[in-house]
Amino acid sequence: RTGEETCFLTCAFPSLPRKSPTCRAQYQRSRVMPQLQGFQFSGCANAKNPYHRCSDLCKQKLKLQEELYGSAAADVHAEEVEEEAGRWRRVPLHKIPNALAIPRAVQLEPATTATHHLEGGGAPIVVTDAQEGWKAKELWSFGYLRQEYGEHSIFCTDRAPQRKKDNPQAQTLRVKLADYCDYTMGVKESYISAYERPSPSQGGVFYMNGWSPFYQERELASHFSRPSFVEDTTPEDSLPLKQTSFGYSKLMCGPPGTHTRLHRDSLHLHAWFAQIRGKTQFILYPPAATETIYGDEEQDHHSSFDPMSPDYDSYPSARAATAHVTVLVEGETLLIPAGWWHCAITLERSITLMRSFVNSTNQVMYENALQQLQSKQLIKMRPSEDAGIAAGTAEEEVPEDDVTRDIYKRAEEYKEKGNLEFSRGRYREATEAYSKAIDCVGDEVDWQEASSKSGQIAVYHSNRAACWLKRKQWAKALEDCNQVLRSGRCDDVAVKALFRRAKSHEGLGDVDSATKDLNRVVEIQPNNRDALKELDKYRSVLHRICILGNGTQEMRAKQRGDK
């Protein structure tokens, strides 16, 4: 051993006896490293590797990212997201496999838009110059809205659009616009934050997704005009129709992370979205993909598939669906043809102006949709009103049977139907029956009061949880079990819910939570054979490892105690 003096100056192994090939190669890499860094493109996925040298393949990947995400392409590989004011942080982009980029265009003519983007199913397009001359581009901000219109009452919700089968149901708050702006800006602690649920599956941050003050606030309405690239012939021949037309224009605001779930607009209406502030990522699917993404399966115009957090085990056919993706930045306007499925998430604090409209390309379908709604008695119209007024009326499903009957008797009938379907192994049909039983008493706000009348509400949730377990829908089973346990019951129904919640945790790979619930069952019922049998299995290390393998990477890290 000759010592440190025989080695290269930058050698990492100075104790080696001579200048070995390993040392020489490392020394050469250290010399060429600064040169290689100059050949890396900004935004390259391999930018962290100091020895990576960008090639034509890197250029192609970057070009694809720019097509998909526009000016936000540089954020795709960002490890940390730049912090915004207050409590909020910007949200990273969602990478959608095999997605197609929504093209961008300038100076579109209405005839071109109708032919290429609205007729025959259409194709979405982003127009970059549609907001020219709008005062909204300079004036609109959360501070401006707070100062000028802060006394307006608005509704904000933690899940949009709301669905009847949400469990738990979405929360909707009626607050002053000034209070909501404080919440969104994160300048100070807002009382709205106290209503946020801890789990994203139960609801996200609160979103103002339907404020339409433009008929009363004409000054605010004068800050924008209908884009010239598309024809808009929404009827305004009478005062009620004019009010309806103004109602088709809505302001959507929220902090980073507000999520609009996958849906398509009713009545075959076209729509455009103008991004005034911030950035919003949109994910779209064509009408032909309706069955593939499970659209209209549980509720008309809604899909329970979430492209931003895809569950391909529950929705396997969704793998074959091709998404159309874009990131809308300030000054850009997205046109969505009638019938297209879409969802969105705000990447920054955002203000988006949305308008639904009618023109010659969807007029016939729009009128036919109104007639169908009238024939099904989903909406009611006064004789003096024109058909266009009904477009602003929310759809309400009419129960299949007589609504004048006692709701608890109807719920019991649905429960008996569910029991019969479950005994036949028809778990999907049983789930629907129990869901209808829950819907019958869904208007009851106070669980204890409702339980005193029927004594069965928790049973409906517990039975539906059993169906979800049979269908391996672990998260949904977990939510139903939590609903039972929140009711405050301490009887056989609660014990069943605890046991089923343990099986739900097991399906999700959460060993600790499953063991905890099983122990609680044994504490309440020491002779419960099912719980004792399951606990005996958990004494086996191999069994615990197998259960842990069912979970996600985050769940496994949690079980190991990783920070």
Order of alpha helices (4+ residues) and beta strands (2+ residues): alpha-alpha-beta-beta-alpha-beta-alpha-alpha-beta-beta-alpha-beta-alpha-alpha-beta-beta-beta-beta-beta-beta-beta-beta-alpha-alpha-alpha-alpha-alpha-alpha-alpha-alpha-alpha-alpha-alpha
